[in-house]
Amino acid sequence: MASKPEKRVASSVFITLAPPRRDVAVAEEVR
């Protein structure tokens, strides 16, 4: 699904806006 570079940037922005606890959860899901 994340084949476009824009999607990756959006993920980074979302993680940055999201709280630190959610950042870890999102990072784990992305992995």
Wavefront OBJ file of the C-alpha trace (Angstrom):
o trace
v 0.000 0.000 0.000
v 2.833 2.394 0.879
v 4.449 2.288 -2.542
v 4.557 6.065 -3.032
v 7.130 8.199 -1.176
v 4.365 10.634 -0.235
v 2.747 7.930 1.886
v 6.002 7.526 3.791
v 6.193 11.276 4.428
v 2.582 11.326 5.595
v 3.402 8.532 8.049
v 6.309 10.537 9.462
v 4.100 13.602 9.843
v 1.324 11.579 11.469
v 3.789 10.037 13.911
v 5.193 13.463 14.712
v 1.713 14.847 15.408
v 0.658 11.779 17.358
v 1.669 11.466 21.031
v 4.912 9.651 21.965
v 3.059 6.530 23.117
v 1.206 6.286 19.798
v 4.493 6.930 17.993
v 5.853 3.666 19.380
v 2.706 1.746 18.428
v 2.749 3.160 14.901
v 6.469 2.497 14.514
v 5.903 -1.113 15.538
v 3.017 -1.491 13.087
v 5.047 -0.005 10.250
v 7.819 -2.501 10.985
l 1 2 3 4 5 6 7 8 9 10 11 12 13 14 15 16 17 18 19 20 21 22 23 24 25 26 27 28 29 30 31
